[in-house]
Each structure stands twice: as structure tokens, then as C-alpha cells.
Amino acid sequence: MEDILRPIYQERASNEDTLGIILIEKKKSESPVTDNLDAVILVIVKDAAQPLFIKHYEYKNDTAGLCVVTESLVYDWILNGTNRRIVNWIFNGKLLFDRNEYIESLKKRLETFPYQDRVRKMGIEFAKLIRRFMEGKDFYESNHYLDAFNHMVHALHHLARLSVLEHGFHPEITVWSQIKKIEPQIYKLYEELVVGRESLEKRVELLFLAIEFLITERKRSGSKHLLSLLATKSEPWTFADIMNHPEIKSYAIDLGLLLEFLVEKEIVSVHKVETKGKGLYHRYYYVKGDSATGDK
């Protein structure tokens, strides 16, 4: 297949914007890694009019895909987990072209997992965890037990990914294989929810208590990214200022619930400024003292 596709990737390699080219071949009869195509050529470029361009090819009984993606979108996929195959592609694909060792440098960055990258990913997972937990609880209290169950499965998944990140690793697609070794306690919760003998209602109820404890236990480490940002200036922040900050873009949709959780836990403080309306105040947010470090 590589020989057939060579003219396609050689043409891309001659473009000065191309940083690296990787070939990913299907290993099984059915493989979501390649969208069931026989091969995928991943071309990472410095910049392009379209952040993502995909084209499909067919040769006799074989199929292939060309995926041209910008460097910034690759980092977005890695950071936000919006395309979890990307780490698999980078590490397990066949390197066809590497300008100035760009792909090798990217691999090293993934392996070393810089602290700031890890803390930001933890912030994303923690915010999603809070969202799923709160929505699941709301469904449970409204007697919608199947919906509550669904949200608890997702909450556990975010909790598992958060735990893997806390241990310094990238969460893989097979995150439960990782978590079984890293933190068996969370794996056990997942087993009890999915295959437990208690009624569905009882399983969800018991899980709420366990997850609530684990969330509280991680309230500072999970919110360290947000707390560090709030501490970068001495003046309190408006909600809009926080939400529109580039560092928060990845979890802006969950920011409201996360902030309210941190205010309730007395980690984030509220500063009120009176408006023209009697008894109506603008709300500003800030951190003080040890709260800014997220370590206690």
C-alpha cells in the first residue's frame, strides 16, 4: 500500500509547510483507528487555509485516507482529547517524512508530558467530571435512573482520566486497563456500577457518595490550572474575563459549574460590587493565599 500512496505523500513532502508525514495501516479486519480504511496518511503542516482536510482514495480492493492537519489542531487534539487516536498515530505509525525532526520532538514532548500541559488537561477532565456528576445527581433526584446511570459512567470515565493524569501519564483509549493498575479503587467503582448485583437505583446512589468523596479529595489538584490563572492578577475577575481567556477555552462550557463548586468549597472567593439596582451586585472572582497554588 505504501508504494501505491508514495506519489501522494511525496508531493506533500516537497511543500515547505509540511512538518511530518506518518503512515498508519490497518492491523485488524475492522479498525476504528483508521476509520476502517486500509491505510491513513497523516500529514502535519505548519499552517493551512483549512485546519483539517481529508480525502479518500481507492485502489483495486484497497482504501486509503489522506488527513492533512495543522500543527495547532494536532496540539488541540492532544490537549483536549477530541481525537484520541492522535497519540496512537504518532507513536505507532510509520514515519515517512520528518522535517527538522519535528515528529521526534513531538514524541519526546508526549513522553515527558510537560507539567503545564498535564495541569491543563487535569483542569479539563475535572470540569467535565463536575458537570457529569451534577447532571447525574439531578437526574437521580428526578427519578430518571437510566439517565443518572449514563452520566455516572461518564463521570467515572473523567475521574479515571484525571487519575491517570495525576500519575503523570497520558490517558489512553483503553483507560480502564491503565486505571486497573494505577488506582484499583476507581476501577472497582466502575465494576460495581456496571456489573453490581444491587438494583440500578441503589448502585447509582452508592456511587454518588463515593464519587463525591473522590471529587472533594481532588478539588485542589483538579482545579490547579484555573486557580493558577486567577492568581496571575491581583484584581478580581469577571466571569466573562475568565471564560474568554485562551487558557480556559477548552473547558469554558463547564466553567460556571466549576466556579460555583470552588466557591462552595471556599477555594475561590467572591467580591461583590454594587450596581445601580438596589440590592443587586456584580460578582467577581479571586483566590487568596494558599488557594492559588491548588496544593492543599
C-alpha positions as CSV (number, residue, x, y, z in Angstrom):
1,M,0.0,0.0,0.0
2,E,2.9,2.4,0.8
3,D,4.2,2.1,-2.8
4,I,0.8,3.0,-4.2
5,L,0.5,6.0,-1.9
6,R,4.1,7.2,-2.4
7,P,3.3,9.8,-5.1
8,I,0.7,11.4,-2.8
9,Y,2.9,11.8,0.2
10,Q,6.0,12.7,-1.8
11,E,4.1,15.6,-3.3
12,R,3.2,16.8,0.2
13,A,6.7,16.3,1.5
14,S,8.0,18.8,-1.1
15,N,5.8,21.5,0.4
16,E,7.8,23.7,2.8
17,D,4.9,23.9,5.2
18,T,4.8,20.2,5.7
19,L,6.3,19.3,9.1
20,G,5.9,15.5,9.1
21,I,4.1,12.6,7.4
22,I,3.1,9.3,9.1
23,L,1.5,6.2,7.6
24,I,-1.0,4.3,9.7
25,E,-2.0,0.9,8.4
26,K,-5.0,-1.2,9.4
27,K,-3.9,-4.1,11.7
28,K,-7.3,-5.9,12.0
29,S,-10.1,-6.7,9.7
30,E,-12.1,-3.9,11.4
31,S,-10.3,-1.0,12.8
32,P,-11.7,2.3,14.1
33,V,-8.0,3.5,14.4
34,T,-8.1,4.1,10.6
35,D,-11.9,4.5,10.2
36,N,-11.8,1.0,8.7
37,L,-9.7,2.2,5.8
38,D,-6.7,0.1,4.9
39,A,-4.3,3.0,5.5
40,V,-4.2,6.6,6.6
41,I,-1.6,9.1,5.7
42,L,-1.3,11.8,8.4
43,V,0.3,15.0,7.1
44,I,1.0,17.7,9.7
45,V,1.5,21.1,8.3
46,K,2.6,24.4,9.8
47,D,-0.4,26.3,8.6
48,A,-3.3,25.9,6.1
49,A,-6.5,27.6,4.9
50,Q,-8.4,24.6,6.4
51,P,-7.2,23.3,9.8
52,L,-8.3,19.8,8.7
53,F,-8.6,18.4,5.2
54,I,-9.5,14.7,4.5
55,K,-9.6,12.9,1.1
56,H,-10.3,9.2,0.4
57,Y,-8.7,7.0,-2.2
58,E,-9.4,3.5,-3.6
59,Y,-7.0,1.2,-5.5
60,K,-8.3,-2.2,-6.6
61,N,-9.6,-3.6,-3.3
62,D,-7.7,-1.3,-1.0
63,T,-8.9,2.0,0.5
64,A,-6.8,4.9,2.0
65,G,-7.3,8.3,3.5
66,L,-5.2,11.4,3.4
67,C,-5.5,13.5,6.6
68,V,-3.8,17.0,6.3
69,V,-4.0,18.7,9.7
70,T,-2.4,21.9,11.1
71,E,0.1,21.8,13.9
72,S,-2.2,23.8,16.1
73,L,-5.1,21.4,15.6
74,V,-2.8,18.4,16.5
75,Y,-2.0,20.1,19.8
76,D,-5.7,20.8,20.3
77,W,-6.5,17.1,19.8
78,I,-3.7,16.1,22.2
79,L,-4.7,18.6,24.9
80,N,-8.5,18.2,24.7
81,G,-8.7,14.5,23.8
82,T,-11.0,15.4,20.9
83,N,-9.2,12.9,18.7
84,R,-7.7,10.3,21.0
85,R,-6.2,8.3,18.1
86,I,-3.6,11.0,17.5
87,V,-1.2,9.7,20.2
88,N,-1.6,6.2,18.8
89,W,-0.9,7.5,15.3
90,I,2.2,9.4,16.4
91,F,3.8,6.6,18.4
92,N,2.7,3.6,16.3
93,G,2.5,4.9,12.8
94,K,5.4,4.6,10.3
95,L,7.4,7.8,9.9
96,L,7.7,8.7,6.2
97,F,8.9,12.3,6.4
98,D,10.2,14.4,9.3
99,R,11.3,18.0,8.7
100,N,14.0,19.0,11.2
101,E,12.9,16.1,13.5
102,Y,9.6,17.7,14.2
103,I,7.8,14.3,14.8
104,E,10.6,13.1,17.0
105,S,10.4,16.3,19.1
106,L,6.6,15.8,19.3
107,K,7.1,12.2,20.6
108,K,9.5,13.4,23.2
109,R,7.1,16.1,24.4
110,L,4.4,13.5,24.7
111,E,6.7,11.1,26.6
112,T,8.0,13.8,29.0
113,F,4.4,15.3,29.3
114,P,5.3,18.9,30.4
115,Y,3.8,20.0,33.7
116,Q,1.7,22.8,32.3
117,D,0.2,20.5,29.6
118,R,-0.7,18.0,32.2
119,V,-2.2,20.5,34.6
120,R,-4.4,22.0,31.9
121,K,-5.6,18.5,30.9
122,M,-6.4,17.8,34.5
123,G,-8.4,21.1,34.6
124,I,-10.4,19.9,31.6
125,E,-11.2,16.5,33.0
126,F,-12.1,17.9,36.4
127,A,-14.5,20.4,34.9
128,K,-16.2,17.6,32.9
129,L,-16.3,15.4,36.0
130,I,-18.1,18.1,38.0
131,R,-20.6,18.6,35.1
132,R,-21.4,14.9,34.7
133,F,-21.7,14.4,38.5
134,M,-24.0,17.3,39.0
135,E,-26.2,16.4,36.0
136,G,-26.3,12.8,37.0
137,K,-27.4,13.8,40.5
138,D,-30.1,16.0,39.1
139,F,-31.4,13.1,37.0
140,Y,-31.3,10.7,40.0
141,E,-33.3,13.1,42.2
142,S,-35.9,13.4,39.4
143,N,-36.2,9.5,39.4
144,H,-34.6,9.2,35.9
145,Y,-32.3,6.4,36.9
146,L,-31.1,5.3,33.5
147,D,-30.1,8.8,32.6
148,A,-28.4,9.1,36.0
149,F,-26.6,5.8,35.4
150,N,-25.4,7.1,32.0
151,H,-24.0,10.3,33.5
152,M,-22.2,8.3,36.3
153,V,-20.5,6.1,33.7
154,H,-19.2,9.3,32.0
155,A,-18.3,10.8,35.4
156,L,-16.2,7.7,36.3
157,H,-14.5,7.9,32.9
158,H,-13.4,11.5,33.6
159,L,-12.4,10.5,37.1
160,A,-10.3,7.7,35.7
161,R,-8.6,10.0,33.1
162,L,-8.0,12.6,35.9
163,S,-6.3,9.9,38.0
164,V,-4.1,8.8,35.1
165,L,-3.0,12.4,34.5
166,E,-2.3,12.8,38.3
167,H,0.2,9.9,38.0
168,G,1.9,11.7,35.1
169,F,0.6,9.6,32.1
170,H,-1.5,10.3,29.1
171,P,-4.9,8.7,29.3
172,E,-5.2,6.1,26.5
173,I,-8.2,4.9,24.7
174,T,-8.0,1.8,26.9
175,V,-8.1,4.0,30.1
176,W,-9.6,1.2,32.2
177,S,-6.6,-1.0,31.6
178,Q,-4.4,1.8,32.9
179,I,-6.6,2.6,35.9
180,K,-6.8,-1.0,37.0
181,K,-3.0,-0.9,37.6
182,I,-2.8,2.8,38.8
183,E,-5.8,3.2,41.0
184,P,-7.8,-0.1,41.6
185,Q,-10.3,1.8,43.9
186,I,-11.7,3.7,40.9
187,Y,-11.7,0.5,38.7
188,K,-13.7,-1.2,41.5
189,L,-16.3,1.5,41.5
190,Y,-16.7,1.1,37.7
191,E,-17.2,-2.6,38.1
192,E,-19.8,-2.2,40.9
193,L,-21.7,0.3,38.8
194,V,-21.7,-1.8,35.6
195,V,-22.0,-5.4,36.9
196,G,-23.1,-5.0,40.5
197,R,-25.9,-7.1,41.9
198,E,-27.7,-4.2,43.6
199,S,-30.7,-2.6,41.9
200,L,-29.8,0.2,39.3
201,E,-31.1,2.8,41.7
202,K,-29.0,1.5,44.6
203,R,-25.9,1.2,42.5
204,V,-26.2,4.8,41.3
205,E,-27.0,6.0,44.9
206,L,-23.9,4.4,46.4
207,L,-21.7,5.7,43.6
208,F,-22.8,9.3,44.3
209,L,-21.3,9.1,47.8
210,A,-18.0,7.5,46.6
211,I,-17.5,10.0,43.7
212,E,-18.5,13.0,45.8
213,F,-15.7,12.0,48.3
214,L,-13.2,11.5,45.4
215,I,-14.1,14.8,43.9
216,T,-13.6,16.6,47.2
217,E,-10.3,14.8,47.6
218,R,-9.1,16.2,44.2
219,K,-10.7,19.6,44.4
220,R,-7.4,21.4,44.5
221,S,-5.3,19.3,42.2
222,G,-8.1,19.2,39.7
223,S,-8.6,23.0,39.7
224,K,-4.9,24.0,39.9
225,H,-5.0,25.2,36.3
226,L,-7.9,27.6,36.9
227,L,-6.6,28.7,40.3
228,S,-3.1,29.5,38.9
229,L,-4.8,31.6,36.2
230,L,-6.9,33.6,38.7
231,A,-3.7,34.3,40.7
232,T,-2.0,35.9,37.7
233,K,-3.5,39.3,38.6
234,S,-4.4,40.9,41.9
235,E,-7.8,42.3,40.8
236,P,-10.9,40.1,40.9
237,W,-12.1,38.6,37.6
238,T,-15.5,38.9,36.0
239,F,-16.9,35.6,34.8
240,A,-16.7,36.8,31.1
241,D,-13.0,37.6,31.6
242,I,-12.3,34.1,32.8
243,M,-14.4,32.4,30.2
244,N,-12.9,34.3,27.3
245,H,-9.3,33.7,28.4
246,P,-7.4,31.5,25.8
247,E,-6.2,29.2,28.6
248,I,-9.8,28.4,29.6
249,K,-11.3,28.0,26.1
250,S,-11.0,24.2,26.4
251,Y,-13.5,23.9,29.3
252,A,-15.3,27.2,29.1
253,I,-18.6,25.4,28.7
254,D,-18.2,23.9,32.2
255,L,-16.7,26.9,33.9
256,G,-19.9,28.0,35.6
257,L,-20.4,24.8,37.5
258,L,-16.7,24.5,38.3
259,L,-16.6,28.0,39.7
260,E,-19.7,27.5,41.9
261,F,-18.2,24.3,43.2
262,L,-15.0,26.1,44.1
263,V,-16.9,28.9,45.8
264,E,-18.9,26.4,47.8
265,K,-15.7,24.7,48.9
266,E,-14.3,28.1,49.9
267,I,-11.4,27.8,47.4
268,V,-12.5,30.7,45.2
269,S,-13.8,33.9,46.8
270,V,-16.4,36.2,45.6
271,H,-16.1,40.0,45.5
272,K,-19.4,41.9,45.2
273,V,-19.7,45.3,43.6
274,E,-23.0,47.2,43.9
275,T,-24.9,48.1,40.7
276,K,-27.4,50.9,40.2
277,G,-30.1,48.4,41.2
278,K,-30.8,48.4,44.9
279,G,-29.5,45.1,46.4
280,L,-28.1,43.9,43.1
281,Y,-24.4,43.3,42.8
282,H,-21.8,42.4,40.2
283,R,-20.0,39.2,41.0
284,Y,-16.2,39.0,40.7
285,Y,-13.9,36.0,41.5
286,Y,-10.5,35.8,43.0
287,V,-8.2,33.5,45.0
288,K,-6.1,34.3,48.0
289,G,-3.3,32.8,50.0
290,D,-2.7,29.1,49.6
291,S,-5.7,28.6,47.4
292,A,-3.8,30.0,44.4
293,T,-1.3,27.0,44.5
294,G,-4.0,24.4,44.5
295,D,-1.8,22.2,46.7
296,K,-3.8,21.9,49.9
